[in-house]
Amino acid sequence: MARYARVVAESKLLQLDRQFDFVIPSELAESIQVGHRVSFFIGRSKTKQTGFVVELLEASEYATSSLVEILGDRPVLTKEIYGFARDVANRQCVALGEILSAAIPDHMARTAISEPSTTLPIELPSKPLRQALLASGRQELVEGVLLPSWMAEFVRAAKSTSELGQSVLLLVPEISDVVALVRACERAGLTPVAMTPDLKRSERFKVFHSLLGATSVVVGTRSVIYAPVANLGLICMADDLDDSWREQGSPNTHTRELALMRAGDKVSLLFAAPYRSLEVQRLVDIGYLAEHPKDSAPPRISFTEPGLRLESASFEMAKESIKKGPLLVVMPRKGSSAAAYCQSCGERQRCDCGGYIWEPTSGRYECRVCGKLHTACQACGSANLRRGRTGSQRTVAEIGKAFPNSTIYEATAEKVPAVSDKPNTIVVATPGSAPRIASGYAGLLVLDCDIWLAAQHLTAEQLAMRDWTESLELLSPNARAVFEGLGSHLGQPLALWQHIELAKSALAETSALKLPPSMRIASLEATPKVLEEALLVATKSGAEVIKNSGVKALIRFKYSQGVDVAQGLRAVAIKASARTTASGNRRGLKIVMDDMKALNS
């Protein structure tokens, strides 16, 4: 019978990211198992900590204190998830406990859970399939339901993998996609389990325990990557450029990278999107991913050269479309006007805080950042302000005049209307906010393409393609789409569905400039002395300093150097003492791996 337990703490502090040995009290000796969540005290602290048992020992030279209690009847940390979390923590230079807190829900003593599964391990294929699917941008019927073509492929792949006795993780960015994919799986004879961010704590706790050690098909958003299923055979991920895949704070992970790490060398992978991201294209170019056979012909797309906001040909297409069903009009900005200018001096209006002034509702000008009301030009004092480019609210009014007999809805992130599939219906939507309708939209009109492309972002073109193709996937199979003012530079490749060629060209440019995804980056922040030490360690591991202000720095390094760079920076961060700033306690060295915000600033 084991007398000691080796435990990892469930803490965000790097200083506690190590294994601790504890004495197992006699009352816990018969019940304790590897994977159990336990509580304990560290050192002289009177605050009870929690962690997970990773090993049981007969002897220990370091154990001086005892465990307090076991939290829960079942072990919750599997060997696979422990190894996966350890790798993620090392890669991102964060504490293991921070990753485990994201992977394993809090213990809820009063919540009833199902009996544990008894799934036996099976032999996985020695050569898993790793593929990138450029989806057609069309919808197709899946068990009587109209769905995007990549979703149909996910269902087919999940069914064939499930029949082999293997688990499947299907990752999609939106809750609406989860709902649609779950229904499609059910119609195909599968019994999927849904995991979404809107689950209550008790519901997430129950779902986690229902998956623990089970063979299942799991559908959900980014948290699904940590699902504790057994015999994992396939991971499918859609729309990898969606913002929701990246953690906006620590540990700053991206689900695409987590999927690659969890798949390892035994699990099959399928990345799908109606565009091609540079990150996925890089994996294809180096031979890690293979091209999935194209599924069907692309949608019917035409474009116009820059000029009028709505040309006569586009107007005629819209008139014909609304006779058959709803028309979708997509534009980049909400509100009445995206900017405000002074009629007297022509100056673009800005707030004292530095944010730009816009017109969220007709006649009201306010700051985009702080929301402060703006009444006069700060340059000349004139109260005569004029609107800039049109937003979605004003576009609704303008289209209402052009189509007086139609029902018009505005869809934004804050307001998603319930829309039927009746003719003479028009939906004016901002990116990602258009509601999905059962029969699909009869036509698509994309306005103000130049605003998408003018965004001050290194990947503005990629993100624009992502928004546009997402809208195309809402159309009925025979619908038409018109892109106003796009021009032939991008209009022709889009119409010919040459996303791979566009991605290859853009990837070559980033390689020449040594920018992500051809290289990895990390931002560092510390006192000058600590930062100097961190940069010295990083450069010895092969990293190159891009920026250095004395207290903040940005470095870049090759993927092959990532392990050494992260290990060196972690050692410096553990040594550095925490300092107090105006915002509260911070680490002595703040490390943000793959910090795209720092690169774009």
N, C-alpha and C positions, 0 to 999 in steps of 0.2 A: 504493500500500500504506500503510495507516494506521501512524503512528509512535507514537501515544499512545492510552491507554485511559482513559475516564472510568468510575469505579467507585463503587458504594455499598457501605459496610461492613456486614457481617453482625454488628452489635453492638447491644446493648440500651442503650447510652449515648446520650442525646440529643445530647451534645456531638459525637458522631461521625455524627450523622444529617445528612450532607451529601455532596456528590459530591467525589471526589478524582481528580486526574489523575496518571497514572503513565506512565513511559516503557515502551514494549513492547520487550523484548529481541529481538535478531535471531532467536534460535532459536524464538521464539514468534510471530513476525510473520505467518507464513503460515497458522498454525492457529487463531489467536485469533478469536473471533466474539462479537457482542453476545449476552449471555445466559450466557456461560461463567462458572462459579465459578472465582475466582482467589485466590491468596495473595499477601501483601505485608506490608511493615513500614510503620508510621505513625510519623513523627517519630523520636525517639531510642529508642523502645520496642524491646526485644529480643524481644517476644512477637509471633509471626506472626499476622496477622489474615487473615480470609477475607471475600470479598465477591463482587459480581457486576458484570460489564461491562455498562454501559447505553448506551455510545456509543463509537465509534471515531473518532479525530481525526487530522487531518493536522498540526495545530499546537496548542500549549498554552503558556500563559504561566506555568502553575503547577507543571507536572510537574518534580520534582527527583530522584525515586527511581524505581526500576524494579520491575515486577512480578516475583515470584519464580517462580511456575509456574501452569499451568492444571490445575485439578482436574477430571478427567473428560474424555471425548472429545466429549461433546455439550453444547450450550448447554441450561441447565435453567431459566432465567428467561425466560418469554415476555413479550412486550410487554403483553399483556392483564393477566397476573398482576402485573407490575410496577406498572402504573397502578392496579390494584385495591388492592394492598398500600400504595401511597403514600396513597391516599384513606383507608384504614383507619387508618394511622398518624397522619395529620393529625386525623382525627375523635377518636381516643382519646388524643391527646397523648402518644404513645409514639414510640420510634425506629423507623424503617422496617426496620432490621435485625432487630428483634424479630418483626415480622410475617413477614418473609421466612424467618426460622428456623422459624416454625410452618408456613409454606406449602411449603417445599422441604426434603426430608430430607437428612441429612448424607451427604456423599460416601463411598462404600464402594468402594474401588479393586478389591477382590478379588471383588466380586459381579458376576456376568455379567448383562447386560441384553439385551433384544431389540433388533432393528434399528429405527431411527427410522421413525416414520410419515410419510407424504407426503400427508396430507390437504390438499386445496385449499380455500381459503376459499369460502364460498357466501353469497349474499345472504339476509339474515334479514328476516322480515316487518317492515314499517314501523310496524305497530300491533300490538305483542305483547299477548297476553291476560294480564291480571293479576286473579286471582280468589281469593276466600276461600270455602272449602267448609265448611259446618257439616255434618259427617258424621252419619249417622243413629244411630250407637251400636250398630248391628247388624252381624252378620257375614253375608257372602254367599259363594257358591261362585265361585271364580276358577280356571278350568282344573281343576276337580275338587277344589280345596282351599278350606276354609272360612277366610276372611280378613275383617278389618274392612273396612267399605265404602269408607273413604278409600284403603285399600291397593289395592283393586280399581280405583279411579279413577286412582291413580298408574300402574298397569300400562297402562291404556287410553291415558292421556296420553303415557306414555313410548313406547308402540308407534307412535302416530300421528306423534309428533315425530321418532322415529328413522327412520321411513319417508321423511321429507323430507330425510334426510341430515344431521340436526342432533344434537348431543350433548345428554344429559339428566343432570341431577344430582338424585337422589332421596335426601333427607335424613330419617332417622328417628332417634329418640333411643336406642334399645336395640339391642344386638347381636342379640337374639332377633328383633327386627323386621327387621333386615338379612337374617338367614337366611331368614325367611318371604318377604320381598319378592323376594329373589334367586331363590328357587324359583318364585315366581309369574311373574316375568319370563321365566325359562327356559321354563316351560310355555307362555308366550304367544309363543314363538319368538324372544325377544331373547337377547343374550349379554352379560349385565351383568358389571361388574367391582365387586367388594366391597372397601370400605375401612373397617376397624374399628380401634378403639384397641388391640386385643389382637395386632395384627400385629407380628412381630419387625421389628427395624430393617432387616434385609436384605430381608424380604418387602415392607415399605413402600417401600423403595428400588426394587425391581423393579416394583411396581404403579405407582409414580409415573412411571417411564420408559416403561411400557407405555401410559400415558395421554398422555404428552407429545406434543402435536400431533395426537392421534388423535381420531376421532369415535366416541364411546362412550356407553353408559348406565352411570352410576356410582351405586352404592348404598352408603350408609354413614352414619356419624355426623358430628359437626360438622366434622372435617377435610376432608370431601368438598367443602366450599365453595371450597377452594383447588385442586381438581383441575385440572391444566393441559390440559384438553381443548380441541379445536378446534371451531369452529362451534357454540358453546353456544346452544341454542334454548329450553331449559326448565329451571327450577328448581322442584322440589316439596319442601315442608317440612311435616312432620307434628308435631302435639303441641307447639306452640311454647312452652308454659309449663313443659315439663320442665326440671328443674334442670341437666341435663347440657348444655344449649345455651349456658349462660353460663360463660365462663372465670372460675374462682374467684380467680385472681390476675391480674397484668398479662399482657396488655393489657386485661382486663376487657371483652372483646367478647361480644356476644350474636349467635348465628348468624342470628337473624331479621333483624337490622340488616345483617349481612354479605350475606345473600341479596338484600336490597333494593339494596345498593350494587353487588353484582356484576351483578345483572340490568340495572341502568342503564335505558336507554330502548329497548333492542333485544331483551331476553330475556324470555320469558313466565314468569309466576310463578303458583304455586298453593300457598296455605297451607291446610292441612286439619287439622281436629280435631273430636272429638265434643262440643266446647264452643266458646265464643267468648272469646278473650282480649281484654282491653281494648286492647292494642296493635294487634291486627288490626282490631278494631272501629273504632278511630280512623282507620286507613287506608281503611276502607270509608266512613266518614262524610265524609272529605275528598275522596272520589271517586277515590282512587288504585287501590283494589281494587273489583272488582264482585262481587256475590253469585253464587256458582256454584249452578246449579239443585239443589234438594234431591234426594237420590238415592233414598230410600225412607222408609217410616214408622218412627218411633222405637220403641225396645223397650217392652215392657209393664212399666210401673212403677207401684207403689203405695207409700204411705207411711203412717206412724202419727204421732199426736201424742205429744209428750213424756210419759213415764210409765214403764211397765214396760220393762225392757231387752229382753225377748222376749215379745211378746203371743201369745195363743192362735192368732190368724189367721196370724201369721208362722210359728209352730210347725207348723201344718197345711200351709202352703205348703212348708216344708222337708221334711216327711214325704212329700208327694206328689212332690217333685222328686227325692229320692234313689231313688225307685222307677224313674225314667227314666234317671238318670245322675248324675254327681258334682254336689254342691252346693258353692258357693263362699260362704264367710263372710268378709267383709272388715271390719277394724277398724283404728283409727289407731295403736295402740301394741303393741309386742312386750313379752315378759317376763311375769312372773307378775302384777305390779302396777305401775302407772305412777307411783305415789307412796307415801309412807309417812308415818304420823301417830303421835303419841304417845297411847297409851290413857289416860294420866293427865291431861295438860294439853291435849291436842287439837292441839298445835302441829305444823304440817307440817315435816318434817325436812329440814335443809339441812346440807351439809358445810362445813368450815372454808374451802374454796376458793370457796364461794358456790353450788356446784351442788346441785341437788335430789337427795334420796335416793329410790331406787326399788328394786323387788324383781325382779331379772332372772331368778332362779330361786327356787322355793319355799323360804322360810325364810332367805334370804340378802339382806340389805339393803346397798346400796353406792351410791356417788356416781355420778351420770350423767356427770360431767365427768372426774374423776380416777380413778374406780374404787376409791377407798378404802372398806374395810369399815366399816360403821356399826352400832354395837351398843347405843347408849343415846341418849336425848334430850338435846340440849345445853342445853335450857331448864331441865328439872327433874331430869335424871339418871336417869329411869326407863328400865328395860330392856324395858318392855312396849310394843312397837310394833305397829301394826295396818296392814293394807293399805289402799290407796286404790282408785282405779278399776281394773277388771280389765284385764290385758294379754292378749296372744294365747295365751301359754302356759297361763294359768289358764282361759281360754275353751275351750281344747282339752279340759281336764279336765271342765269343766261340760257341754260338748256331748256328751262321751263318756258321761256319765251319762244324758243325755236320749235318746241314740241308741246304745244298748248293742251293737247288732248291726252297726254301721257301722265302716268303716276310716277313721280320722281322721288327717290330716296337718297339720303346722304349717309355714307358709311365711313366711320373713322374708328380709331382704336377705342375711343370712349363710347361710341354709339354704333352698334351693329343691328340694323333693322331686320325684321322678319319679312322676307320677300317671297312671293309666290312665283310660279312659272308662267303667269299670264302674259299675253302680248301687251304692247303699249306700256311697258314698265321699264324704267331707266334707273340704274344704280350708279351714283357718282361716289367713288371710293378712293381712299388713300391706300398706300401699299399694305397688303396683308389684312385688310379689314373687310373685304367683300365677302358677303355670306355665300356659302355653297348652296346651290339649289339642285333639286333632284334631276331635272332634265338638262341642266347646263344652260349657260347664257347663249343667246342666238348670235351675239356679236360682241366685239371688244374694240374700244376706241381708247388709245393711250395718248394722253396730251402732255405737253411740256417736257418732252424727252430731254431737252437741253439742260433742264434744272437737275435731273438725275445725274447727268454726266458732269455737271459743273461742281458737284459736291467736293469739298476739300478733304479728300480721303484717298489714300493710295490705291484702294480697290474700288473706286467709284464705279468704274465700268462693270466690274464683276457684280457688285451689289445691284446695279441697275438691271443687269440681265436676270439676276435672281428675282427681283420684284416683277419684272415683265413676264417671265416664264411661269411664275406662280399664278398670275392672272390668266394666262393662256390655258392653264389646267382646269379652269372653271368653266370652259366653253363646252357646248355640245359638239359631238364629233364632226358635224358639217358646218360649224360656225366660221366666220371670217374675222380677222383682226387687222386693224389699221394703226400704224404708229405715225403720229403726226410730227413732222419736222425732224425725223431721226436722221435722214440723209443716208447715202449709199455706203458710207464708211462702215457703219454698223448694221444698217438696214438690210443690205444684201446678205451678209453672213447669217443674220438672224432669220431671214426668209428661207435661206437654204439649210438652216439648222447646222451651221458649221461651228458649233461651240467648242469642239475639240481643237480645231485649228486656231480659234481665238485664244484658248487657254495656252496652247503651245507657244504662241507668239508672245503673250504676256509673261509667261514663265521664263522665256529666254531673256526678256528685258530685266526681270527681277534678278536673274542669275548674273547678268552683266553688272548690275548695280549692287550685288551682294545683299539683297533684301529678302525678307521672308516671302514665300516659304522656302526659298533656296537656302537660306541660312536661318538659324535660330537667334533670338535676341533675349536680353534680360535687362531690366532696369534695377539700379541699386541706389539706395539712399542711406546715408549715415553721417556721422561726424567726419570731418576731413581725415583724421588719423585712421579711423576704422575703414573708411572708403578707400584710402590709399592702400591699406593692407589687402582689402578684398580685390581691388583691381590688379595688384601684384600677383595674387594667387590665381586669378582668372586668366591673366595673360600668360602665366607659366603653363597653364593647361591648354593654351592655344587660342584663347579669346582675343578679340580686337576691340579696343575702346573706340566708340563712335562719338560720344559726347561725354564731357566731364566738367561740371560746374564747381567742383570742390566738395559739394555735399550730395549731388545727384550725378549719376553716370548711366550711360547706356552702352552695353557691350553686345557684340555678335560673335557667333561661333558656329562651327559645323555640327551637324547632327552627331557625327562620330565622336566629337569632343564633349558632347553634352554631359555624359556621366562624370568625367573628370572635373569639368567646370562646376557642376552642381555639388559634387562632393567637397571641392575646395571652398566654395562659398558657404556651404552648410557649416563647415568647421569654423570659419570666421564668425558666422552669425551666432554660433553656440558660445564662442568665447566672449563676444562683445556683450557688455552689460547693457541692460535696458535703460533708456533715458526718458525723462519726463518732458513733454512739450505742452504747448497750449491746448492741444487736442487730447491730452491724456497720455497714458503710458504707451510706448512703442518699443519695438525691438531695437537693439543696438544697430543692427544692419537689416534694413528692409529689402527683401529680394522679391521681385515679381518676374517670374519666367514667362517668356513669350508675351511681353507687354506691348500689344499693338497700340494702345492709347499713347504710350510714351513715344512711339515711333511716329505717330501722326501729329503729335503736338509740336 
